[in-house]
Amino acid sequence: MTRRTDWADHAYPASPTDLGDGGPGDPDGHGAPHDGDGPSDGYGARGGGGTRGGGRSRGRRRRGGFGEEAGAQQDSDSPSSSRAEKGEPPADPAERARGICLRLLTGQPRTRKQLADALAKRDIPDEVAEEVLSRFEEVGLINDGAFADAWVESRHHGRGLARRALARELRTKGVDSAVIDEAVGQLDSEQEEETAHELVARKLRSTRGLDRDKRLRRLAGMLARKGYPEGMALRVVRRALEEEGEETEDLGLGDF
C-alpha cells in the first residue's frame, strides 16, 4: 500500500521549473503548488475534504473568494505543502539563481545589475550569483550593450527623451558609463532638435490663450524635463512661437 507521504512525493516531484522567481504570489521563489483543492484538479488524485462524508462534504464546501484559499484547515498536512513546510532541504542555490534569472528575462530584457539585485534579494550567495550571471553573459542572455541600444531607440522615439535623460535612466539600471556613452551616441544634436520641435508642436495648441511668457515657460519646462539642453529648448520654443505670430525678439536665455 502506498503511504500518503510517498504519494505526495510522486504527485509533486521537485523540479527546476518549480523554483526561481515565483512572482508576487511566491516571494521566496519556491513555486509550491496551490494548497486546498489543488491536487484534485487535473491530476486524477483525490484532494482533502472529499475523502469522507460523500455528498455531505461537497455540500459543506464553499467557494473561496478572490485570493482566498479553500480548505485552508488542511494546509498543515496537504501533499501540496511547500518544501519548507515539509522540512525538506532548500534547493541548490545555482539552480534557484538560474530559475530566477530565466523568469525575469522572459518578461523583458534586464541588465546584469538588475538581475544581480534580484538574486541578492532572494539570498543567493554572491559567488553563486556571479557564476550564473557570467554564464548568462557568455551565452548572450545578458547583454547590457544591446539593452542600452534598445532603450535609447525606444525611449527617444516613444517618449521623446533626450540624451541626458536617457543616460540618467540607464545609470539607474546599472549600465556601465562607457556602454551608456556609446548607446546615447546614436543620437546627434540635429536629431534631438527635430524631436524637440515635434514635442513642442504637439503641446503648442494646449497653451493657446496664455500670455507669451507663460507659454514659453511651460513649453521650455516640458523640454527640460525630458533632458533637452537649455539653449536648444529655448531656440525650439522661440521658433514655434514665431510661427504662430508671437514676438520673440526681446526673449533671451535669461527668460528661460
ROTI-825619 format. One line per 2 residues: number of its first residue (from 1); their letters; for each residue x, y, z of N, C-alpha, C, CB. Coordinates in pm, whole numbers. Glycine has a CB too. Example, Ala and Ser with C-alpha at 12.3 -4.5 7.8 and 13.67 -1.06 7.14 Angstrom:
BEGIN
1 = as = 1319:-569:780:1230:-450:780:1320:-330:780:1131:-447:905  1285:-225:708:1367:-106:714:1290:3:787:1408:-60:572
This chain:
BEGIN
1 = mt = 85:-119:0:0:0:0:89:124:0:-97:1:124  54:219:-83:135:341:-91:102:434:24:115:413:-225
3 = rr = 206:476:97:182:569:207:153:708:153:304:572:302  85:792:234:48:929:192:170:1012:155:-30:999:302
5 = td = 278:995:236:398:1074:208:460:1032:77:499:1061:321  457:900:45:513:854:-84:431:909:-200:517:699:-91
7 = wa = 298:911:-183:213:964:-289:242:1111:-314:65:944:-253  265:1187:-206:293:1329:-222:421:1351:-302:303:1397:-86
9 = dh = 524:1270:-271:650:1285:-344:632:1247:-490:760:1199:-280  542:1149:-516:521:1107:-654:439:1210:-733:451:973:-657
11 = ay = 338:1267:-666:248:1358:-737:310:1493:-764:121:1377:-658  399:1539:-674:459:1671:-691:610:1664:-674:400:1771:-590
13 = pa = 679:1599:-764:827:1593:-753:886:1730:-772:886:1496:-857  993:1759:-698:1061:1888:-713:1130:1891:-847:1163:1912:-599
15 = sp = 1120:2002:-917:1186:2018:-1047:1233:2160:-1062:1091:1980:-1163  1328:2186:-1151:1380:2322:-1168:1273:2421:-1204:1487:2325:-1275
17 = td = 1167:2376:-1275:1064:2471:-1314:978:2514:-1198:977:2413:-1421  985:2442:-1085:909:2481:-967:983:2582:-883:876:2361:-884
19 = lg = 1105:2614:-924:1188:2701:-843:1208:2833:-914:1323:2636:-813  1267:2930:-843:1304:3054:-909:1216:3168:-863:1295:3039:-1059
21 = dg = 1207:3269:-948:1132:3389:-914:986:3363:-936:1179:3509:-995  913:3332:-831:774:3293:-844:678:3409:-860:735:3215:-727
23 = gp = 723:3533:-868:632:3645:-888:569:3687:-757:525:3609:-989  470:3776:-767:411:3834:-646:353:3731:-551:303:3930:-684
25 = gd = 304:3616:-602:245:3518:-514:344:3422:-455:142:3442:-586  472:3432:-492:574:3336:-445:703:3409:-417:598:3223:-549
27 = pd = 706:3497:-312:823:3581:-288:949:3504:-260:796:3671:-175  939:3377:-213:1059:3301:-183:1110:3224:-302:1034:3208:-69
29 = gh = 1035:3224:-413:1082:3157:-533:1074:3007:-527:1220:3196:-561  987:2947:-435:982:2802:-424:879:2740:-515:954:2762:-282
31 = ga = 783:2818:-566:687:2767:-663:605:2651:-612:758:2726:-786  566:2650:-483:487:2539:-430:351:2537:-493:474:2547:-279
33 = ph = 294:2417:-516:159:2410:-573:59:2473:-479:119:2266:-603  -56:2514:-534:-161:2579:-455:-221:2481:-356:-270:2637:-547
35 = dg = -233:2526:-229:-291:2441:-125:-440:2427:-146:-262:2498:14  -506:2354:-60:-651:2342:-64:-692:2233:-159:-715:2474:-105
37 = dg = -765:2265:-265:-822:2165:-353:-734:2134:-472:-956:2211:-401  -613:2191:-477:-526:2178:-594:-504:2037:-642:-395:2238:-565
39 = ps = -471:1937:-553:-437:1804:-602:-549:1735:-677:-395:1718:-488  -676:1776:-657:-785:1708:-725:-811:1763:-864:-911:1719:-643
41 = dg = -739:1870:-906:-765:1934:-1033:-660:1893:-1136:-768:2085:-1018  -696:1808:-1229:-610:1779:-1342:-512:1667:-1320:-536:1898:-1378
43 = yg = -502:1613:-1198:-405:1507:-1172:-472:1373:-1145:-317:1545:-1053  -607:1369:-1133:-678:1244:-1108:-662:1192:-968:-631:1140:-1203
45 = ar = -613:1275:-875:-595:1230:-736:-698:1297:-649:-451:1260:-685  -740:1229:-543:-839:1287:-453:-774:1392:-365:-905:1177:-366
47 = gg = -842:1505:-349:-792:1609:-258:-854:1592:-122:-822:1749:-313  -797:1662:-22:-851:1657:113:-989:1718:116:-759:1730:211
49 = gg = -1075:1670:204:-1209:1723:219:-1311:1644:141:-1212:1866:175  -1267:1558:43:-1362:1481:-34:-1349:1333:-9:-1345:1509:-180
51 = tr = -1267:1292:87:-1241:1151:111:-1341:1091:207:-1100:1131:164  -1406:1173:289:-1504:1121:383:-1631:1204:374:-1447:1122:527
53 = gg = -1742:1139:404:-1867:1214:414:-1942:1223:285:-1839:1350:464  -1888:1181:171:-1958:1179:43:-2016:1314:10:-2067:1075:44
55 = gr = -2147:1314:-26:-2215:1435:-70:-2220:1541:39:-2354:1403:-116  -2225:1496:166:-2230:1596:273:-2107:1684:273:-2244:1528:408
57 = sr = -1993:1624:246:-1870:1703:242:-1874:1804:129:-1748:1611:226  -1924:1760:11:-1930:1854:-101:-2030:1965:-72:-1967:1782:-230
59 = gr = -2137:1931:0:-2238:2033:31:-2185:2139:124:-2360:1968:91  -2093:2100:214:-2041:2197:310:-1932:2283:250:-1989:2127:433
61 = rr = -1872:2238:140:-1759:2312:84:-1807:2443:24:-1684:2228:-22  -1741:2553:56:-1778:2681:-1:-1667:2727:-94:-1806:2786:109
63 = rg = -1705:2803:-190:-1608:2854:-286:-1536:2973:-228:-1677:2891:-419  -1404:2971:-233:-1327:3081:-177:-1335:3204:-266:-1183:3040:-158
65 = gf = -1321:3322:-207:-1322:3446:-283:-1190:3468:-353:-1352:3564:-192  -1181:3579:-422:-1059:3611:-495:-942:3622:-399:-1075:3741:-576
67 = ge = -835:3544:-423:-718:3545:-336:-735:3468:-208:-683:3684:-303  -849:3398:-192:-876:3322:-69:-866:3174:-98:-1015:3357:-10
69 = ea = -791:3100:-19:-773:2958:-41:-886:2880:24:-638:2912:12  -944:2786:-51:-1044:2697:6:-975:2584:80:-1138:2642:-104
71 = ga = -1043:2531:184:-986:2418:257:-861:2454:331:-958:2305:163  -853:2577:385:-731:2622:450:-697:2539:571:-742:2766:489
73 = qq = -798:2470:632:-770:2392:751:-681:2273:723:-899:2346:813  -661:2237:593:-582:2119:562:-439:2156:523:-647:2042:450
75 = ds = -401:2284:537:-269:2326:491:-156:2248:556:-250:2472:518  -175:2214:684:-63:2156:758:-26:2018:708:-95:2149:904
77 = ds = -124:1939:656:-90:1805:613:-117:1783:465:-166:1704:694  -141:1891:388:-168:1877:246:-45:1827:172:-215:2009:186
79 = ps = -61:1734:76:55:1687:-1:115:1795:-86:16:1571:-88  44:1909:-105:99:2016:-188:165:2125:-105:-11:2076:-273
81 = ss = 197:2097:21:264:2195:104:401:2228:47:277:2145:248  454:2344:84:583:2388:31:696:2304:88:607:2536:62
83 = ra = 812:2321:25:930:2247:70:965:2279:214:1050:2278:-20  949:2409:250:983:2448:387:890:2382:487:977:2599:403
85 = ek = 760:2374:454:663:2313:545:689:2164:562:521:2335:495  741:2101:455:772:1958:463:904:1932:535:775:1898:323
87 = ge = 979:2037:561:1108:2019:625:1215:1968:530:1095:1925:739  1194:1985:399:1293:1939:302:1407:2040:293:1228:1918:165
89 = pp = 1525:1997:253:1638:2089:238:1612:2186:124:1769:2012:213  1666:2310:129:1644:2408:23:1704:2361:-109:1704:2544:64
91 = ad = 1651:2414:-217:1702:2378:-349:1845:2427:-366:1613:2436:-460  1915:2370:-464:2051:2412:-495:2052:2560:-532:2111:2326:-611
93 = pa = 2138:2642:-470:2138:2788:-496:2159:2822:-643:2246:2854:-413  2247:2750:-710:2271:2779:-852:2147:2750:-936:2390:2698:-905
95 = er = 2077:2643:-900:1954:2608:-972:1848:2715:-948:1902:2469:-927  1837:2760:-826:1743:2867:-795:1779:2994:-870:1739:2893:-646
97 = ar = 1906:3028:-872:1951:3151:-939:1919:3147:-1088:2101:3172:-919  1942:3033:-1151:1911:3021:-1294:1760:3037:-1317:1958:2884:-1348
99 = gi = 1680:2977:-1232:1536:2989:-1247:1488:3132:-1231:1466:2901:-1147  1541:3202:-1132:1504:3342:-1110:1539:3427:-1231:1574:3398:-985
101 = cl = 1660:3412:-1282:1704:3492:-1396:1620:3463:-1521:1851:3465:-1426  1595:3336:-1546:1517:3300:-1665:1376:3357:-1658:1511:3147:-1681
103 = rl = 1315:3352:-1541:1180:3406:-1526:1178:3556:-1549:1124:3373:-1388  1276:3627:-1494:1282:3772:-1512:1310:3809:-1657:1389:3831:-1422
105 = lt = 1395:3734:-1723:1429:3764:-1862:1316:3729:-1958:1554:3691:-1903  1226:3642:-1915:1113:3607:-2001:1021:3726:-2022:1035:3489:-1941
107 = gq = 1001:3808:-1919:912:3923:-1930:969:4034:-2015:881:3975:-1794  1098:4065:-1998:1162:4174:-2072:1312:4165:-2050:1108:4313:-2027
109 = pr = 1391:4230:-2136:1536:4229:-2116:1573:4296:-1984:1607:4300:-2233  1681:4249:-1923:1729:4307:-1797:1880:4328:-1807:1692:4215:-1675
111 = tr = 1927:4423:-1730:2072:4442:-1721:2129:4344:-1618:2108:4588:-1683  2259:4328:-1623:2324:4238:-1526:2300:4289:-1385:2475:4227:-1555
113 = kq = 2306:4420:-1365:2286:4477:-1232:2144:4450:-1181:2313:4628:-1235  2046:4461:-1266:1908:4433:-1224:1893:4288:-1179:1810:4463:-1338
115 = la = 1953:4197:-1253:1944:4056:-1216:2023:4028:-1088:1996:3966:-1331  2138:4091:-1075:2219:4072:-954:2142:4120:-831:2353:4147:-967
117 = da = 2074:4232:-843:1994:4284:-730:1881:4186:-695:1935:4423:-764  1818:4130:-798:1709:4035:-774:1760:3911:-702:1642:3996:-907
119 = la = 1877:3861:-740:1934:3744:-674:1972:3774:-530:2056:3693:-752  2025:3893:-507:2064:3930:-371:1941:3937:-280:2137:4066:-371
121 = kr = 1830:3988:-331:1708:3996:-251:1655:3859:-215:1601:4073:-326  1690:3758:-293:1644:3621:-268:1751:3537:-199:1601:3555:-399
123 = di = 1850:3606:-143:1952:3542:-60:2036:3440:-138:1887:3475:59  2058:3464:-265:2152:3381:-341:2293:3426:-306:2125:3391:-497
125 = pd = 2382:3335:-268:2519:3375:-232:2587:3450:-346:2601:3252:-195  2670:3547:-311:2735:3633:-411:2814:3552:-514:2827:3733:-343
127 = ev = 2889:3451:-466:2973:3375:-559:2888:3293:-656:3068:3282:-481  2775:3245:-610:2685:3170:-698:2623:3264:-801:2574:3099:-616
129 = ae = 2579:3381:-754:2519:3479:-846:2618:3521:-953:2470:3602:-768  2742:3544:-912:2844:3586:-1008:2867:3479:-1115:2975:3617:-936
131 = ev = 2873:3355:-1072:2895:3246:-1166:2779:3232:-1265:2916:3114:-1091  2656:3238:-1214:2538:3224:-1300:2527:3341:-1397:2410:3212:-1216
133 = ls = 2547:3463:-1349:2535:3580:-1434:2643:3582:-1542:2543:3708:-1350  2763:3540:-1508:2870:3535:-1608:2837:3434:-1717:3004:3500:-1542
135 = rf = 2780:3323:-1677:2742:3222:-1775:2631:3274:-1867:2696:3092:-1705  2536:3347:-1810:2429:3405:-1891:2485:3507:-1990:2324:3471:-1800
137 = ee = 2586:3579:-1949:2651:3673:-2041:2721:3599:-2154:2751:3763:-1966  2787:3490:-2122:2860:3413:-2222:2768:3363:-2333:2931:3296:-2157
139 = vg = 2648:3322:-2297:2557:3266:-2396:2465:3373:-2455:2473:3155:-2334  2482:3498:-2415:2408:3608:-2476:2273:3639:-2414:2388:3578:-2616
141 = li = 2239:3575:-2304:2112:3604:-2239:2115:3738:-2165:2076:3492:-2142  2233:3782:-2128:2252:3915:-2070:2346:3991:-2163:2310:3908:-1923
143 = nd = 2303:4109:-2209:2385:4191:-2298:2350:4337:-2271:2361:4154:-2450  2430:4400:-2185:2400:4538:-2146:2410:4634:-2264:2493:4583:-2034
145 = ga = 2499:4605:-2358:2512:4691:-2475:2385:4690:-2559:2631:4649:-2560  2334:4570:-2587:2210:4559:-2665:2093:4619:-2589:2182:4411:-2699
147 = fa = 2092:4599:-2456:1986:4657:-2374:1987:4810:-2387:2003:4616:-2227  2106:4870:-2375:2116:5017:-2380:2075:5069:-2517:2259:5061:-2348
149 = da = 2117:5001:-2624:2079:5044:-2760:1927:5043:-2777:2145:4954:-2866  1865:4933:-2734:1720:4921:-2747:1649:5025:-2660:1675:4780:-2710
151 = wv = 1704:5052:-2543:1643:5150:-2453:1644:5289:-2515:1717:5152:-2317  1756:5327:-2572:1767:5459:-2635:1670:5470:-2752:1911:5484:-2684
153 = es = 1666:5369:-2835:1577:5371:-2951:1430:5384:-2907:1597:5244:-3035  1392:5304:-2810:1252:5303:-2767:1213:5430:-2694:1227:5184:-2678
155 = rh = 1293:5474:-2600:1256:5588:-2516:1268:5721:-2590:1342:5590:-2392  1357:5728:-2687:1367:5853:-2763:1248:5868:-2857:1499:5858:-2843
157 = hg = 1218:5765:-2932:1109:5773:-3028:972:5760:-2960:1124:5665:-3135  964:5686:-2851:837:5669:-2784:801:5780:-2687:837:5541:-2711
159 = rg = 901:5832:-2614:875:5935:-2513:941:6068:-2545:923:5887:-2378  1024:6071:-2648:1090:6195:-2686:1201:6236:-2592:990:6304:-2693
161 = la = 1260:6142:-2519:1365:6176:-2423:1496:6210:-2496:1388:6060:-2324  1566:6308:-2442:1695:6350:-2497:1808:6266:-2438:1720:6500:-2470
163 = rr = 1927:6287:-2490:2042:6205:-2448:2068:6214:-2298:2167:6248:-2524  2055:6332:-2243:2084:6348:-2100:1988:6265:-2014:2075:6496:-2060
165 = al = 1860:6268:-2047:1762:6190:-1971:1783:6040:-1993:1619:6230:-2010  1815:6001:-2114:1838:5859:-2143:1958:5807:-2065:1859:5838:-2295
167 = ar = 2064:5885:-2061:2183:5843:-1987:2152:5829:-1838:2298:5945:-2007  2071:5920:-1785:2034:5913:-1643:1955:5785:-1614:1951:6037:-1603
169 = el = 1862:5750:-1701:1784:5629:-1681:1871:5504:-1687:1672:5620:-1785  1962:5500:-1782:2047:5382:-1795:2141:5367:-1676:2129:5390:-1925
171 = rt = 2185:5479:-1619:2270:5471:-1500:2194:5409:-1384:2322:5610:-1460  2066:5441:-1370:1989:5384:-1260:1971:5233:-1277:1851:5452:-1251
173 = kg = 1988:5183:-1398:1974:5039:-1423:2109:4968:-1418:1908:5016:-1558  2213:5040:-1378:2342:4977:-1357:2425:4957:-1482:2323:4849:-1293
175 = vd = 2393:5025:-1591:2471:5011:-1714:2601:5090:-1700:2390:5059:-1838  2710:5032:-1749:2842:5095:-1740:2845:5225:-1820:2951:4998:-1790
177 = sa = 2923:5322:-1772:2928:5455:-1835:2973:5448:-1981:3022:5545:-1758  3071:5364:-2010:3119:5353:-2148:3010:5298:-2240:3244:5264:-2155
179 = vi = 2933:5203:-2189:2822:5147:-2268:2714:5252:-2290:2763:5022:-2197  2688:5332:-2187:2588:5439:-2199:2630:5540:-2305:2567:5509:-2064
181 = de = 2757:5581:-2299:2806:5681:-2394:2791:5632:-2538:2953:5715:-2366  2819:5506:-2558:2808:5450:-2693:2662:5445:-2738:2870:5311:-2698
183 = av = 2573:5411:-2646:2432:5398:-2681:2368:5534:-2712:2355:5330:-2568  2390:5632:-2625:2329:5764:-2649:2397:5836:-2765:2337:5850:-2524
185 = gq = 2517:5789:-2802:2586:5846:-2917:2513:5820:-3048:2726:5791:-2926  2414:5731:-3046:2333:5708:-3166:2256:5834:-3205:2235:5592:-3144
187 = ld = 2228:5918:-3106:2151:6041:-3130:2247:6158:-3146:2051:6067:-3015  2229:6238:-3248:2309:6359:-3262:2222:6481:-3230:2369:6370:-3405
189 = se = 2284:6597:-3223:2212:6718:-3185:2101:6752:-3283:2309:6835:-3176  2124:6725:-3411:2023:6755:-3512:1897:6671:-3491:2078:6732:-3651
191 = qe = 1917:6543:-3461:1803:6456:-3438:1730:6495:-3310:1847:6310:-3431  1807:6530:-3208:1745:6575:-3082:1658:6699:-3104:1852:6604:-2977
193 = ee = 1710:6796:-3180:1636:6920:-3203:1509:6894:-3283:1724:7022:-3275  1517:6803:-3378:1398:6768:-3456:1290:6706:-3367:1435:6671:-3568
195 = ta = 1331:6618:-3278:1235:6557:-3186:1177:6660:-3091:1301:6444:-3106  1262:6754:-3044:1214:6860:-2955:1110:6946:-3026:1332:6948:-2908
197 = he = 1131:6976:-3152:1036:7056:-3228:902:6983:-3241:1093:7087:-3368  905:6851:-3261:781:6773:-3271:707:6774:-3138:812:6628:-3313
199 = lv = 779:6765:-3028:717:6769:-2896:647:6903:-2872:820:6743:-2787  714:7012:-2906:657:7144:-2886:535:7164:-2975:762:7252:-2914
201 = ar = 543:7117:-3099:431:7133:-3191:306:7063:-3138:467:7077:-3329  324:6947:-3073:208:6875:-3018:151:6945:-2895:247:6732:-2982
203 = kl = 238:7011:-2821:196:7075:-2696:146:7219:-2718:310:7075:-2597  181:7277:-2830:158:7419:-2853:10:7456:-2844:213:7460:-2988
205 = rs = -75:7374:-2900:-217:7407:-2904:-276:7423:-2765:-293:7300:-2979  -230:7341:-2670:-287:7348:-2535:-245:7474:-2461:-246:7226:-2455
207 = tr = -147:7549:-2514:-101:7671:-2446:-164:7797:-2506:50:7681:-2452  -241:7782:-2611:-303:7900:-2674:-400:7965:-2576:-376:7861:-2805
209 = gl = -396:8097:-2574:-478:8172:-2480:-399:8220:-2361:-593:8088:-2433  -280:8161:-2338:-193:8208:-2231:-105:8320:-2284:-107:8093:-2174
211 = dr = -51:8403:-2192:40:8506:-2240:172:8444:-2285:65:8611:-2130  246:8519:-2361:366:8466:-2425:466:8409:-2326:432:8573:-2506
213 = dk = 494:8480:-2218:594:8434:-2122:553:8304:-2055:620:8541:-2017  424:8292:-2026:377:8169:-1962:388:8051:-2060:232:8186:-1914
215 = rl = 356:8077:-2185:370:7971:-2287:517:7929:-2298:317:8020:-2424  604:8027:-2298:746:7999:-2308:792:7909:-2193:826:8129:-2309
217 = rr = 756:7945:-2070:800:7868:-1954:742:7727:-1957:759:7940:-1825  617:7715:-1996:553:7584:-1995:616:7492:-2100:402:7598:-2021
219 = la = 637:7543:-2220:693:7461:-2327:840:7429:-2302:677:7530:-2461  916:7529:-2259:1058:7506:-2232:1075:7413:-2112:1131:7639:-2207
221 = gm = 989:7424:-2012:997:7336:-1897:970:7191:-1934:899:7381:-1790  875:7171:-2027:846:7035:-2075:970:6973:-2139:729:7036:-2175
223 = la = 1040:7052:-2221:1161:7001:-2285:1272:6976:-2183:1210:7098:-2393  1283:7064:-2084:1387:7047:-1982:1366:6917:-1905:1388:7167:-1884
225 = rk = 1242:6884:-1874:1214:6759:-1801:1250:6636:-1883:1066:6753:-1761  1251:6649:-2012:1287:6537:-2099:1436:6536:-2132:1206:6543:-2227
227 = gy = 1511:6626:-2068:1656:6621:-2081:1718:6707:-2189:1696:6485:-2105  1643:6798:-2249:1698:6882:-2355:1777:6998:-2296:1587:6935:-2447
229 = pe = 1890:7033:-2358:1971:7144:-2307:1894:7275:-2311:2101:7157:-2389  1930:7366:-2224:1860:7493:-2211:1858:7572:-2342:1924:7577:-2103
231 = gm = 1975:7584:-2404:1983:7663:-2528:1897:7604:-2638:2126:7672:-2574  1901:7474:-2655:1820:7409:-2758:1672:7425:-2729:1856:7260:-2769
233 = al = 1633:7409:-2604:1491:7420:-2567:1438:7559:-2599:1472:7390:-2417  1513:7663:-2561:1468:7799:-2587:1460:7827:-2737:1560:7899:-2519
235 = rv = 1558:7780:-2811:1561:7802:-2955:1439:7737:-3023:1691:7747:-3014  1408:7616:-2982:1295:7544:-3042:1163:7612:-3007:1293:7398:-2996
237 = vr = 1148:7654:-2882:1023:7718:-2839:1006:7853:-2908:1021:7734:-2686  1111:7930:-2917:1103:8060:-2984:1060:8044:-3129:1238:8133:-2978
239 = ra = 1116:7947:-3196:1080:7925:-3336:933:7888:-3349:1168:7814:-3398  885:7801:-3257:745:7760:-3263:652:7878:-3236:718:7648:-3161
241 = le = 688:7965:-3141:605:8081:-3111:605:8181:-3227:654:8149:-2983  718:8197:-3289:728:8288:-3403:640:8240:-3518:873:8300:-3449
243 = ee = 633:8109:-3536:549:8054:-3642:401:8082:-3618:573:7904:-3655  367:8111:-3492:229:8146:-3457:208:8297:-3452:191:8085:-3323
245 = ge = 312:8373:-3486:300:8518:-3490:338:8589:-3362:162:8554:-3523  394:8517:-3264:437:8581:-3140:568:8658:-3163:454:8476:-3027
247 = et = 581:8771:-3096:706:8847:-3099:803:8787:-2997:680:8999:-3070  923:8752:-3042:1020:8689:-2951:1156:8758:-2952:1037:8543:-2988
249 = ed = 1163:8876:-3018:1292:8942:-3030:1351:8979:-2894:1278:9066:-3115  1264:9009:-2797:1314:9053:-2667:1341:8937:-2571:1215:9148:-2605
251 = lg = 1322:8814:-2620:1347:8699:-2534:1493:8661:-2539:1260:8579:-2575  1550:8630:-2423:1688:8584:-2417:1698:8461:-2328:1780:8696:-2366
253 = lg = 1820:8414:-2310:1839:8295:-2228:1795:8320:-2084:1987:8251:-2230  1802:8444:-2039:1762:8473:-1903:1614:8455:-1878:1799:8611:-1870
255 = df = 1535:8448:-1987:1391:8429:-1970:1352:8283:-1956:1319:8490:-2087  1446:8194:-1973:1416:8050:-1968:1409:8004:-1825:1521:7969:-2046
